[in-house]
Amino acid sequence: SMANYIGNQPTKGEFRKVDTPTFDGSTTTFNLTSGGQAFDIGSATQLIISLNGVVQEPHTVYNVVSGGSQIQFTTAPASGTNFFGMALGGVGDEATPADGSVTPAKVSTTFNNTYSTKGTAIALSIALG
């Protein structure tokens, strides 16, 4: 569910504050949760992570593991490390329309898609003018 906003509500994306992990100086891997609810993220670049007020570099300081359900730090953060994290979902994600969901009204008139299935071969013709 979307949070309440003052002003304009975001039209795309889901932005979640990541719950603060319990750092002990030896653990490197933590479950990703927001508001106590587990979530998955597609890539480390969809997380903005700050440790002690310094934004960390994805794929260098941290990665996502376990199918995107956990964050793993290269070095275990020290006990008492200040943490702030945001998960940016739906930002720059590629979307694949469901089969049969694209209507002619959504396709440019200069694009004629006439395909026929012959085994696994698909013929696609594009009108260029």
C-alpha beads as a LAMMPS data file, in Angstrom:
LAMMPS data file: protein, C-alpha beads

129 atoms
128 bonds

1 atom types
1 bond types

-500.0 500.0 xlo xhi
-500.0 500.0 ylo yhi
-500.0 500.0 zlo zhi

Masses

1 110.0

Atoms # bond

1 1 1 0.000 0.000 0.000
2 1 1 1.135 3.529 -0.734
3 1 1 1.880 5.936 2.051
4 1 1 -0.006 9.193 2.458
5 1 1 1.642 12.205 0.847
6 1 1 1.320 15.939 1.214
7 1 1 1.231 17.317 -2.301
8 1 1 1.510 15.205 -5.407
9 1 1 1.655 11.451 -4.957
10 1 1 4.375 9.692 -7.000
11 1 1 2.946 8.495 -10.298
12 1 1 5.432 5.647 -10.719
13 1 1 7.528 3.622 -8.402
14 1 1 7.340 2.406 -4.879
15 1 1 9.720 3.963 -2.397
16 1 1 10.267 2.121 0.886
17 1 1 12.307 3.004 3.924
18 1 1 14.442 -0.026 4.756
19 1 1 14.276 -1.178 8.374
20 1 1 17.497 -0.725 10.337
21 1 1 19.449 -3.983 10.668
22 1 1 21.069 -4.915 13.970
23 1 1 24.788 -4.527 13.312
24 1 1 27.164 -6.514 15.539
25 1 1 30.505 -6.092 13.780
26 1 1 30.577 -9.642 12.422
27 1 1 27.316 -10.275 10.522
28 1 1 27.393 -9.228 6.858
29 1 1 24.006 -10.453 5.564
30 1 1 20.613 -9.088 6.631
31 1 1 17.007 -9.634 5.535
32 1 1 15.462 -6.708 3.662
33 1 1 12.358 -5.499 5.461
34 1 1 10.277 -2.339 5.452
35 1 1 7.778 -1.737 8.220
36 1 1 8.538 -5.261 9.397
37 1 1 7.495 -6.770 6.049
38 1 1 10.003 -8.704 3.953
39 1 1 10.507 -7.532 0.366
40 1 1 12.689 -8.378 -2.632
41 1 1 14.706 -5.929 -4.704
42 1 1 15.971 -6.524 -8.242
43 1 1 19.432 -4.997 -7.941
44 1 1 21.763 -3.358 -5.431
45 1 1 21.473 -0.188 -7.514
46 1 1 17.814 0.072 -6.447
47 1 1 18.944 0.626 -2.845
48 1 1 20.285 3.881 -1.463
49 1 1 22.218 2.926 1.670
50 1 1 23.808 5.361 4.112
51 1 1 26.173 4.231 6.866
52 1 1 27.092 6.891 9.428
53 1 1 25.743 9.554 7.064
54 1 1 27.804 8.451 4.047
55 1 1 26.020 7.065 0.983
56 1 1 27.532 3.703 0.066
57 1 1 28.402 2.433 -3.412
58 1 1 26.298 -0.500 -4.636
59 1 1 28.145 -3.619 -5.868
60 1 1 31.228 -2.398 -3.986
61 1 1 30.133 -1.964 -0.366
62 1 1 26.959 -4.056 -0.617
63 1 1 25.080 -6.417 -2.919
64 1 1 21.710 -8.111 -2.846
65 1 1 21.634 -11.886 -2.398
66 1 1 19.117 -14.701 -1.887
67 1 1 17.015 -13.653 -4.862
68 1 1 16.956 -10.029 -3.741
69 1 1 15.553 -10.681 -0.255
70 1 1 18.796 -9.866 1.591
71 1 1 21.507 -7.225 1.607
72 1 1 25.099 -8.388 2.034
73 1 1 27.870 -5.996 3.012
74 1 1 31.464 -6.627 1.878
75 1 1 32.626 -5.810 5.427
76 1 1 30.435 -6.250 8.486
77 1 1 29.236 -2.854 9.754
78 1 1 30.411 -2.126 13.295
79 1 1 27.993 -2.313 16.199
80 1 1 26.267 1.046 16.588
81 1 1 26.732 2.063 12.942
82 1 1 24.034 4.559 11.978
83 1 1 21.929 3.219 9.087
84 1 1 19.463 4.761 6.684
85 1 1 18.207 2.968 3.585
86 1 1 15.676 3.498 0.819
87 1 1 14.468 0.912 -1.677
88 1 1 13.466 2.325 -5.049
89 1 1 11.039 -0.029 -6.743
90 1 1 9.569 0.486 -10.185
91 1 1 12.232 3.011 -11.164
92 1 1 13.658 2.191 -14.564
93 1 1 12.274 -1.319 -14.403
94 1 1 11.603 -2.976 -17.718
95 1 1 7.997 -3.941 -18.143
96 1 1 6.792 -6.799 -20.305
97 1 1 3.128 -6.453 -21.257
98 1 1 0.980 -9.501 -20.628
99 1 1 0.141 -11.628 -23.670
100 1 1 -2.788 -10.133 -25.565
101 1 1 -2.754 -6.875 -23.573
102 1 1 -1.424 -4.495 -26.265
103 1 1 -4.271 -3.075 -28.334
104 1 1 -4.035 -1.502 -31.802
105 1 1 -4.733 1.912 -30.231
106 1 1 -1.449 1.610 -28.279
107 1 1 0.615 0.878 -31.404
108 1 1 1.815 3.583 -33.790
109 1 1 0.038 3.673 -37.143
110 1 1 3.453 3.402 -38.826
111 1 1 3.977 0.035 -37.185
112 1 1 2.202 -2.870 -38.840
113 1 1 2.662 -6.111 -36.998
114 1 1 1.573 -9.090 -39.016
115 1 1 3.025 -12.230 -37.596
116 1 1 2.313 -15.846 -38.240
117 1 1 3.577 -18.726 -36.214
118 1 1 5.175 -21.530 -38.195
119 1 1 6.612 -23.894 -35.650
120 1 1 8.858 -21.588 -33.651
121 1 1 9.411 -19.074 -36.460
122 1 1 7.688 -15.721 -36.271
123 1 1 7.604 -13.412 -39.268
124 1 1 7.427 -9.739 -38.305
125 1 1 6.991 -7.018 -40.846
126 1 1 7.458 -3.351 -40.045
127 1 1 6.145 -0.739 -42.428
128 1 1 8.710 2.034 -42.698
129 1 1 6.506 4.709 -44.144

Bonds

1 1 1 2
2 1 2 3
3 1 3 4
4 1 4 5
5 1 5 6
6 1 6 7
7 1 7 8
8 1 8 9
9 1 9 10
10 1 10 11
11 1 11 12
12 1 12 13
13 1 13 14
14 1 14 15
15 1 15 16
16 1 16 17
17 1 17 18
18 1 18 19
19 1 19 20
20 1 20 21
21 1 21 22
22 1 22 23
23 1 23 24
24 1 24 25
25 1 25 26
26 1 26 27
27 1 27 28
28 1 28 29
29 1 29 30
30 1 30 31
31 1 31 32
32 1 32 33
33 1 33 34
34 1 34 35
35 1 35 36
36 1 36 37
37 1 37 38
38 1 38 39
39 1 39 40
40 1 40 41
41 1 41 42
42 1 42 43
43 1 43 44
44 1 44 45
45 1 45 46
46 1 46 47
47 1 47 48
48 1 48 49
49 1 49 50
50 1 50 51
51 1 51 52
52 1 52 53
53 1 53 54
54 1 54 55
55 1 55 56
56 1 56 57
57 1 57 58
58 1 58 59
59 1 59 60
60 1 60 61
61 1 61 62
62 1 62 63
63 1 63 64
64 1 64 65
65 1 65 66
66 1 66 67
67 1 67 68
68 1 68 69
69 1 69 70
70 1 70 71
71 1 71 72
72 1 72 73
73 1 73 74
74 1 74 75
75 1 75 76
76 1 76 77
77 1 77 78
78 1 78 79
79 1 79 80
80 1 80 81
81 1 81 82
82 1 82 83
83 1 83 84
84 1 84 85
85 1 85 86
86 1 86 87
87 1 87 88
88 1 88 89
89 1 89 90
90 1 90 91
91 1 91 92
92 1 92 93
93 1 93 94
94 1 94 95
95 1 95 96
96 1 96 97
97 1 97 98
98 1 98 99
99 1 99 100
100 1 100 101
101 1 101 102
102 1 102 103
103 1 103 104
104 1 104 105
105 1 105 106
106 1 106 107
107 1 107 108
108 1 108 109
109 1 109 110
110 1 110 111
111 1 111 112
112 1 112 113
113 1 113 114
114 1 114 115
115 1 115 116
116 1 116 117
117 1 117 118
118 1 118 119
119 1 119 120
120 1 120 121
121 1 121 122
122 1 122 123
123 1 123 124
124 1 124 125
125 1 125 126
126 1 126 127
127 1 127 128
128 1 128 129
